Amino acid sequence: MVRIIRAKDFKLGSDWTISSAVIKKVRRIISEVRLRGDEAVFEYTRLFDGVELRSLRVKQSELKQVAKQISPALSKAIQTAVDNLYLFSKKQFSLLKKLNELKVEMRPGVVASQKMVPIKRIGIYVPGGRYPLISSLIMAAVPARVAGVKEIAVCSPPGKDGRLPPAILYVAEMLKIEEVYPMGGAQAVAALACGTQSIKQVDKIVGPGNVYVTAAKKELYGLVGIDFIAGPTELLIIADGEAKEELVAADLIAQAEHDPLARPWLITDTFRLAEAVRAELSKQLKEWSEARTAARSLAKQGLIIIVDRLEDAVELANEIAPEHLALMVKKPAQLAYKLKNFGSLFIGQLTTEALGDYSSGLNHILPTSRAARYTGGLSVKDFLKFQTVLEVSRKGLKEIGPAAVSLAEAEGLFGHAASVRRRL
């Protein structure tokens, strides 16, 4: 079961890496997809998924018919998640549009401006595996649509029948995504990035995936853009003696069920709570018939850290920089403003992280492995390019030209200097 340690014994490490064996396999897959296109995708789908695909693209008729297979309750839940994310994303976009209005006369006759342009074509990877992540398609596609992306290609691992889950197709149809491909793994990422006979190359790939998907994104970055390199999912809860152990335990289990490598962590200043949470974890795991993955994660990666003061918990949280950070304390406002490094923050005992995964309007595609020190989660801005424009008049050239000549000559770039001097 989950370990309990003192803060002084905690060692911050980065034990998640992509092995050289995985990278070697992924490079081979990428090379084959580059060389043979569709044929390689069919072959690797047959090898890894045990599926003989007849076509790489889901037919439009299948997309349109799938609504009949979705229950009213699920349809309503999907609509709620989509509506809330649209609302939040549109608010983000309205603020970003102000950057599109930037125009500055730097000196007389020297006008610098900025414009905001959506990426033309993106690829979205939707994880399959044990359960299809319907929500990941929503999280990636909605902000892309709000940003103005015109072309979206979606790929996800097929089931044993060669088809994608109806809910994935339903969301694609709802968001007017016409390109859906039943393919997964590194071969899917390679097909999106390189293009094949059936798939047009995309400009950027977003969405989480397993280690092979992540390795492929890393290898292909530069040929296409990516969101970020994501490791196993993480939840760090800061709780005091007022927290309810059953809620803390429930949230740790929820995070642990993603993956045996998931990191469900708790920091508390109360040893009583630590013991109570550990006991509650054992109790709740016994109540749940499909708790094997969560139990493995808690046993291998789970951790409860005891600190002397909650201020120490804040300092430790800023070092850990978790994907998800939850505050279950009596006075959260006293700590929240001190927390600097996280993907998303969840304040209060009612604000479970699972709401952020689905229906709150926040995006759940977030940085892991301490990347929250330097970046945030997926948003509208990830689908926009900010381009600068310069226009210089004769008067403006006289204002800034001599400085450019001097700097170019100081760097030994005399061609640069000459290009300015000829105009002067």
N, C-alpha and C positions, 0 to 999 in steps of 0.2 A: 504494500500500500504506500501511499504518498509519504515522503520523508518530511520530518520537521527538523529544521536546523536554525542556529543562531546566525544573525546577520554577519558576524565576524568570520563565520565559516563559509560564507557564500563566495564562490569564485565565479566571476562573469567570464564565460567562455563563448566561443563561436564554434560549436561542435557539429554544425550542419554544413556539409560541403557536398559538392557534386563530385563523385568519385571519378578517377581517371578511366575506369572501365566503362562507366556510363557515357562519358564524353567521347570515348573511342567509338562506341556503338552508334551514338547520335551522329557523329561526323560521317560515318559510313552511310547511314540512312540519308542524310542530307545530300551526300555525293550521288547516291543512287537516284534520288528524286530529281536532282538537277539534270542528271544524264538521261533518265528514262521517263520522267514525268508520270503520267497516269498509271502506266504499267507498274512502276515501283510502288505507288500508293496502293494499288490493288494487291500487290504481292505482300506488302507488309501488313495490310489489314487482314489478309488471309493467315499470315504467320502469327501475328500478335493477338488478334481478336477472334480468330477462328471463324471468320465470316467471308463468304464469297460474294462480293458486291457485284451487282449488274451495272450500276451506274454510280458515278461520284456525286451526282446532284439530285436532291429531292425534287420530285415533280411538283409543279404548281398546283395540280389537281389534288395532290396529297395534302399540301399545306392548307388548301381551302376547305377540305372535308374534315379536318381534324377537330374542329370546334365541337362536333357532335359527340366526341369521345371524352370531353372534359366535363366534370361534374359542375353544377352551379356553384357549389361552395368553393371549389378550387378556382373557378373562373373569377369569382368575386374577390378572392384573396389576391390573385395575380393583378387584377385591376386596381386594387388598393395600393399594392406595392408600386405599380407603374405610375399611378397618379401622384403618389407622394414623392417619388424620385423625380418625376417631371417638374413638380412644383419647386423642389429644392434646386434642381439643376437650372431651371429658368431664372431663379433668383441669382444664382452664381453668374449666369450668362449676362444678366442685366448689369451687374457690376463690372464684368470684364469688358463690356462694350464701351465703357468710358475710356479704356486704353486705346480703343480704335479711333478716338477723337483727338489723340495727342498730336499736336502740331506746334512746333516751336521755331521762332526766328532766332537762331543762335547768335548771329551777328547780322548787321545790315546786309541783305542779299544772300543769306545762308539759311535756308529753311529745311529743318529736319522734321519728319513725321513718321507715324507708325500706323500700320493697318493690320487688321486681324482677319485671317483667312482660314476656313475649315480645311482639315485634311480631306483629300478627295475620296480615298478608298481605305477602309480598315478591315482587318480580320479579327474575329472574336473566337477565342477558344473556350468552349464550355465543357468542363470536366464531366466524365461519365463515371466509370468505376462502379462501386457498390450502389450509388444512388446518383441519378442525374441532377445536376445543380441548376435547376430552373432559374433560381435567383441570380446566378452569375451572368446569365444572358441579359436579364433585365438591367443589372448594374452596369454592364458595359454598353449596351445598345441605347439606353435612354439618354445618357449625357452626350453620346455621339450624335444622336438625332437632334438634340437641342443645339449642339454646336453647329449643325448644318452639314454634317457628313452625308453625302449623297449615296455612296456605295458601301454596303456592309455585306461581308461574307462570313457566315457562321459555320464552324465545324465542331463536331462532337462525336465521341466514339459510338459506333453502332451497337445495338443489342445483338443477341445470337441470331435473330431473324433478319439482321441487316438493316433494321429500321431504327429511327430515333424515337425516343419517348414522345407520345402525343403532346405532353405539356410543353416540351421544347419547341415543337412545331407550332403550337398554338401561340406562344409568345412571339415567335418569328413572324407569324401571319399578322398578329396584332400590331407589331411595330413596322409592318410593311417591309420586311426583309425577304427578298426574293431568292437570295443565294444561300442555300443550306446544304451542307455536305456531311454525310455520315462517315466521317473518318476522324481518327484520334491519334494521339501520340506524337512522336517527333516527326513522323511522315506528314502529318497534317500541318504542322507548323512549317515544315520545309515547303510543302505545296503552296501554302499561302505566301510565303516569303519569296520563293523563286518563280512561282507560276508553273502551270503544266498545260497540257493540251486542253483540259476542261476548266481550269481555274486561272483566272487573271491575277497577276501579282498584286498584292496589297501594298500600301505605304506604311502601315503600322499594324502590329499585332498586340492585342490586349486580352487579359483573362488569365485566371490561375490554371494550374495543371500539375501533374505529377513530376517527378524528378527528370523524366525524359523530355517532357514538354518544356520544363524550365531550362534544361541544358540546351535544347534546340533554340529557344529564344535567345539565350546568351550567345550561342555560336553565330546566329544570324543577325544579331544587332549590328547595325551599320548598313547592311543591305536593306533592312527595314527598321523602323522604329519599334520600340517595345514599351510597355508600361514600366515594369521593373522586374528584377530577379527575385522571385518569392520563394521562401523556404517554408517549412511547416508552420501552421497557424499557431497563434499565441494569445493567451489571455492572462493578464496580471490584475488581480484584485487587491486593493488596499482596503482593509476592514478593521474596525475597532470593536470594542466589547459590546457595542450596541447592535452590531450586525446579527442577523438571524442565520444560524449555521446551516439550516436546511436550504436557504436561498443561495448562500455561498457555495455549498456543495453542488447544488443543481447546476449552477453556472459553470463550475469547473468540469463537471461531467459533460455538459453540453459542448464545451470546447474540446474535451478529450475524445469525443466520439468521431471527430473528423479523421483522425490519423493516429497510429501508434506513436508517431514522432511529434504530435501536437504538444504544446507546452502550457499546461494549466497550472498557474502559480498563484499563491496567496502570500501577501505580506500583512502581518498584524502585530500590534503591540501587546496582545493579550494571549498568553499561553493557554488560558482556558478555552478561548475560541478556536485555537489551533487544534486542540485535542477534540473539541466538539465537532469541528468540521471533518476531521479524519474519521471519527466514528460515524458521522452522517454519510460520508462517502461510501463506506462499507455497507451501510443500511440501504441507501438508494440504489447501489449497483445490484444488490440482491433482488430488488423489486422490478428490475428491468430485464427483459428476456434477451435483448440484443446488446449487452453491455461489454462484450469481449474486447472490442477496440478501445473503448473508454477505459476499461480496467488496465489494459496493457499500457496505454498512454500515461495514466496516473502512476502506475508502478514504476515505469521507466523514466518518465520525464517530469512527473508531478513534484511539486515542491511547496512547502510552507515555511516561510522565513519569519523568524521572530526578531523584531526590532525593539529598542528601548523606548523610542518616541515615534509618533507618526511623521514628524519632520524627517526622521531618518528614512522612513518609507518613501517619502517624496524624492529624496536624494537618490535612493537606490532605483526607483522607477525611472528617473531621468537617465540613469546609466544604462538600464536594461532596454529602454526605448521600445516598449512592446507594441505589437500590432493593435491589440485591444487593451484598454486600461479602464478598470471599473473602480469607482469610489463608493464604498459602502461604509460611510462614517457619519457620525452624528451631525457634524458641521462641515459639509463638503466644501463650502465656499472658502473656508480658511486654507484649504489645500489646493483646490482646483487651479488657482491662478499661478501656483508655483510649479505646476507640471508642464513641462516643455516638450517632451519627446514621446509621442504616441501617434498611432494611426487614427483611432477614434477613442473618445473619452465618454464613459457612461456614468452619469452621476445619480446616485440614490438607489435604494434597494429595489424600487419598482422598475428601474431602467436596466433590464437584463440585456446583455450583449446580443442575445438572439434577436431582439427587435431590430438592432442595427443590421443583422444579416438579411432581414426580409422586408419589413413593411414600414420602417420609420421615415424613409426618405433619404437617409444617409447611404453612402456607397460602401459596400463591404469589400471591395477590392482594395486592399491596404498593404502598406509596406511591412515586411517581416525582417527577422535577422538583424535588428538594430538599424535598419534603413530609415526608420522614423526620425533618426537624428538629422537627416538631410532632405527628406522628401515626405510628402503627404500621400493620401489615397487618390484613387482615380476620380477624376472630375471632368467637367466640361472643358477646362483649360487643356487637358491632355489631348484633345481632338482639334486644337486650334494652333495655328502658326502665327507668330507675331513678327511681322516683317517691317523693316525700317526703310525709309525713302529719303533721299537727299536731292535737293535742287539748289544750284548755286548760280548766281548772276555774275556779271562782270565785276560789279562792286564787291560782291561776296568773295569772289576769287582773290581779289586784292587783300581782303581782310584775313583770310585763312591760308592762302597759297604759300606765302613765304615761310610760315611755320612748318608746313608740310615738307617743303624743300629742305629745310635745315634738319628736320628729324630724319628724313630719308637718307640724306648724306651722312648723318651721324651713324646710321645703321649700315652704311656701305651699299645701300640699294639705289644706285645712281640712275637706273632706269625709272624708278618711281619719281625721283627728283626731276628728271628730264621731262616726264609726262606732265608735271605741274608747271615747270618753267616755260615750256612751249606755249602754254595757255596764257601765262603771265606776260 
